[in-house]
Amino acid sequence: MWSFGCLLGELLTGKPMFPGHSTLNQIERVLTWTGPPTIDDLKSLKTDFGKEMLDLLSKIKPINRKQWISSCPA
């Protein structure tokens, strides 16, 4: 569902929903939008690398979605 929403958003705007200069930066941008993962989310990961990466990024504060939407170019 998430990927379909991102794909639809990109088709409608003609721009990437979460442009980033690296994989880590894209994950950071997604977490800024969705908020940090829960403890259960972190426990469900199968790799240590994924756990460490999300644990570091989980300290990102979610943004105000209305402000983000209003700042998007039309």
Secondary structure, 3 states (H helix, E strand, C coil): CHHHHHHHHHHHHCCCCCCCCCHHHHHHHHHHHHCCCCHHHHHHCCCHHHHHHHHHHCCCCCCCHHHHHHHCCC
